[in-house]
Amino acid sequence: MRNWFRGLKLNQKFTVTTLIFIFIPLFGMMCFGFRSIKKNAIDHGVNEAVTAIDLTCAEVNAKANACSMVVDTLQEYEPLEKYLLHLRRGEEISESYYQQFRNNSISIIDKMQEAMPDLYQIHIFAMADGFLEQQPILYQKEKMKNCAWYRSYQGGGQWFFDIQEKNIISGTKKEGSHLMTYVRELRDQSGGRLGVIEVSMRMADIFPEIYRSGDSSWACFVDENWTLYN
């Protein structure tokens, strides 16, 4: 290489030297610039992903809190407590009282459900059997056995994910809906168990990113027991 350079004419040596001193710094700048652009693109993508996850978490928490709020509201709803107390005691419900409760209390629960577009369904299971049910809201306790969460429910407030909807009357599975369900006991003022309430939302409404996953994106949800849903 040295002999080759010595054999060059003066103007050729000047040209080669000039190219070397220009090309090497330029090549270094290009490499540095490429790395910088690549790093900025990666950082930008990561920041966008983190922001999207934060927004999704906030939306999920808001919707989950809405389910809890519905249960809290019904827990404090005095007409419902009185009606469930009559049922638990096995007292006879007159036709006029039945109609009054249906036209007022059940209607209010229906409107509450309609007012919350993300809310899929509300079911209440009284601690009694043999009474006239007020479908699709109020059911006998035996109908809980037809719920997918029945064998796993341990009392208190408990979440169940990716629950396949069932027909409460027959216990047969329905097509389509996979639900995120919050289950909690309703109690009277002395702490006695009046019933169990189930409030559900569609998984597709709570975690739309899971259902949008494609060739360029993938999403999942992990619950507190580290069960993965995707």
C-alpha positions as CSV (number, residue, x, y, z in Angstrom):
1,M,0.0,0.0,0.0
2,R,2.9,2.3,0.9
3,N,4.7,1.5,-2.4
4,W,1.6,2.1,-4.3
5,F,1.1,5.5,-2.7
6,R,4.7,6.4,-3.4
7,G,4.3,5.5,-7.1
8,L,1.5,8.0,-7.5
9,K,2.0,11.4,-9.0
10,L,1.8,14.5,-6.8
11,N,-1.7,15.5,-7.9
12,Q,-2.9,11.9,-7.5
13,K,-1.4,11.8,-4.0
14,F,-3.2,15.1,-3.2
15,T,-6.5,13.7,-4.5
16,V,-6.2,10.4,-2.5
17,T,-5.2,12.2,0.7
18,T,-8.1,14.6,0.3
19,L,-10.5,11.8,-0.2
20,I,-9.2,9.9,2.8
21,F,-9.5,12.9,5.1
22,I,-13.0,13.6,3.8
23,F,-14.4,10.1,3.5
24,I,-13.3,8.8,6.9
25,P,-14.9,11.6,9.0
26,L,-18.0,11.5,6.6
27,F,-18.3,7.7,7.1
28,G,-18.0,8.1,10.8
29,M,-20.6,10.8,10.8
30,M,-22.9,8.7,8.7
31,C,-22.5,5.7,11.1
32,F,-23.1,7.9,14.1
33,G,-26.1,9.6,12.5
34,F,-27.6,6.2,11.5
35,R,-27.2,4.9,15.0
36,S,-28.7,8.0,16.4
37,I,-31.7,7.9,14.1
38,K,-32.2,4.2,14.8
39,K,-32.0,4.8,18.6
40,N,-34.5,7.7,18.3
41,A,-36.9,5.6,16.3
42,I,-36.7,2.8,18.9
43,D,-37.1,5.2,21.8
44,H,-40.1,6.8,20.1
45,G,-41.7,3.4,19.5
46,V,-41.2,2.4,23.1
47,N,-42.5,5.6,24.4
48,E,-45.6,5.3,22.2
49,A,-46.2,1.7,23.5
50,V,-45.8,2.7,27.1
51,T,-48.2,5.6,26.6
52,A,-50.7,3.3,25.0
53,I,-50.4,0.8,27.8
54,D,-50.9,3.5,30.4
55,L,-54.0,4.7,28.7
56,T,-55.3,1.2,28.4
57,C,-54.7,0.5,32.1
58,A,-56.5,3.7,33.0
59,E,-59.5,2.8,30.8
60,V,-59.6,-0.8,32.2
61,N,-59.4,0.5,35.8
62,A,-62.2,3.0,35.1
63,K,-64.5,0.3,33.7
64,A,-63.7,-2.1,36.6
65,N,-64.4,0.7,39.1
66,A,-67.7,1.2,37.3
67,C,-68.7,-2.4,38.0
68,S,-67.8,-2.0,41.6
69,M,-69.8,1.2,41.8
70,V,-72.9,-0.6,40.4
71,V,-72.6,-3.2,43.2
72,D,-72.0,-0.5,45.8
73,T,-75.1,1.3,44.6
74,L,-77.3,-1.8,44.7
75,Q,-75.9,-2.7,48.1
76,E,-77.3,0.6,49.4
77,Y,-80.6,0.4,47.5
78,E,-83.1,0.0,50.3
79,P,-86.1,-1.3,48.2
80,L,-83.9,-4.1,46.9
81,E,-82.7,-5.0,50.4
82,K,-86.2,-5.2,51.7
83,Y,-87.4,-7.4,48.8
84,L,-84.5,-9.8,49.2
85,L,-85.1,-9.9,53.0
86,H,-88.7,-11.0,52.4
87,L,-87.5,-13.7,50.0
88,R,-84.9,-15.0,52.4
89,R,-87.4,-15.2,55.2
90,G,-89.7,-17.2,52.9
91,E,-92.5,-14.6,53.3
92,E,-95.3,-14.5,50.7
93,I,-95.0,-11.8,48.1
94,S,-98.3,-10.3,47.1
95,E,-99.1,-9.7,43.4
96,S,-99.3,-5.9,44.0
97,Y,-95.9,-5.9,45.8
98,Y,-94.4,-8.0,43.0
99,Q,-95.6,-5.6,40.3
100,Q,-94.6,-2.6,42.3
101,F,-91.1,-3.9,42.7
102,R,-90.8,-4.9,39.1
103,N,-92.1,-1.5,37.8
104,N,-89.9,0.5,40.1
105,S,-86.8,-1.3,41.3
106,I,-86.2,-3.7,38.5
107,S,-86.9,-0.9,36.0
108,I,-84.3,1.3,37.7
109,I,-81.7,-1.5,37.5
110,D,-82.5,-1.9,33.8
111,K,-82.1,1.8,33.2
112,M,-78.8,1.8,35.1
113,Q,-77.6,-0.9,32.8
114,E,-78.7,0.9,29.7
115,A,-77.0,4.1,30.9
116,M,-73.6,2.4,31.0
117,P,-72.8,1.2,27.4
118,D,-69.9,-0.9,28.5
119,L,-72.0,-2.8,31.0
120,Y,-73.2,-6.1,29.5
121,Q,-75.5,-7.5,32.2
122,I,-76.5,-7.5,35.9
123,H,-77.8,-10.6,37.6
124,I,-78.9,-10.9,41.2
125,F,-79.4,-14.3,42.9
126,A,-81.5,-14.2,46.0
127,M,-80.8,-16.5,49.0
128,A,-84.1,-18.3,48.3
129,D,-85.8,-20.6,45.9
130,G,-89.4,-21.2,44.8
131,F,-90.3,-17.6,44.2
132,L,-91.4,-15.9,41.0
133,E,-88.2,-14.7,39.3
134,Q,-87.9,-11.2,37.7
135,Q,-85.9,-12.0,34.6
136,P,-83.5,-11.0,33.3
137,I,-82.3,-9.5,36.7
138,L,-83.5,-11.4,39.7
139,Y,-83.1,-15.2,40.0
140,Q,-83.4,-18.0,42.6
141,K,-80.1,-19.1,44.2
142,E,-80.2,-22.5,42.5
143,K,-79.6,-20.7,39.2
144,M,-76.1,-19.7,40.4
145,K,-75.1,-23.3,39.7
146,N,-75.5,-22.6,36.0
147,C,-72.9,-19.7,36.1
148,A,-69.4,-20.5,34.9
149,W,-67.9,-18.9,38.0
150,Y,-70.0,-20.8,40.6
151,R,-67.5,-23.5,41.6
152,S,-64.6,-21.0,41.8
153,Y,-66.4,-18.3,43.8
154,Q,-65.0,-18.0,47.3
155,G,-67.0,-15.1,48.7
156,G,-66.5,-11.4,49.0
157,G,-65.7,-9.4,45.9
158,Q,-64.1,-11.5,43.2
159,W,-63.2,-11.0,39.5
160,F,-63.5,-13.7,36.8
161,F,-62.0,-13.3,33.3
162,D,-62.8,-14.8,30.0
163,I,-66.0,-16.4,31.3
164,Q,-68.1,-17.9,28.6
165,E,-71.7,-16.7,28.9
166,K,-74.3,-19.2,29.8
167,N,-78.1,-19.3,29.7
168,I,-78.9,-19.0,33.4
169,I,-82.2,-20.8,33.0
170,S,-80.9,-23.9,31.3
171,G,-77.2,-23.7,32.0
172,T,-76.3,-24.1,28.3
173,K,-73.5,-22.1,26.7
174,K,-74.4,-19.1,24.5
175,E,-72.5,-18.3,21.4
176,G,-69.9,-15.5,21.3
177,S,-69.6,-13.5,24.4
178,H,-66.6,-14.0,26.6
179,L,-67.1,-11.9,29.8
180,M,-65.2,-10.2,32.5
181,T,-67.4,-10.7,35.6
182,Y,-67.4,-9.1,39.1
183,V,-69.2,-11.2,41.7
184,R,-70.0,-10.0,45.2
185,E,-72.4,-10.8,48.0
186,L,-75.2,-8.5,49.0
187,R,-75.8,-8.3,52.7
188,D,-78.3,-6.7,55.0
189,Q,-77.5,-4.2,57.7
190,S,-76.7,-6.9,60.2
191,G,-74.3,-8.6,57.8
192,G,-76.6,-11.4,56.8
193,R,-76.3,-12.7,53.3
194,L,-79.2,-11.5,51.1
195,G,-77.9,-12.6,47.7
196,V,-75.1,-12.6,45.2
197,I,-74.7,-10.0,42.4
198,E,-73.0,-10.6,39.1
199,V,-72.0,-7.6,37.0
200,S,-70.4,-8.4,33.6
201,M,-68.7,-6.6,30.7
202,R,-67.5,-8.1,27.4
203,M,-63.8,-8.9,27.2
204,A,-63.8,-7.4,23.7
205,D,-65.0,-4.0,25.2
206,I,-62.5,-4.0,28.1
207,F,-59.4,-5.2,26.2
208,P,-60.0,-4.2,22.5
209,E,-56.2,-4.3,21.8
210,I,-56.3,-8.1,22.3
211,Y,-58.8,-8.5,19.6
212,R,-56.9,-6.0,17.3
213,S,-53.7,-8.0,17.4
214,G,-52.3,-8.8,13.9
215,D,-49.1,-9.3,12.0
216,S,-47.6,-6.1,13.2
217,S,-48.9,-6.1,16.8
218,W,-49.7,-8.4,19.7
219,A,-51.4,-7.8,23.0
220,C,-52.3,-9.9,26.0
221,F,-53.7,-9.5,29.5
222,V,-52.3,-11.1,32.7
223,D,-54.4,-11.4,35.8
224,E,-53.3,-11.5,39.5
225,N,-52.7,-15.3,39.2
226,W,-50.4,-14.8,36.2
227,T,-52.9,-16.4,33.9
228,L,-52.4,-15.0,30.4
229,Y,-55.3,-14.2,28.1
230,N,-54.7,-13.4,24.4
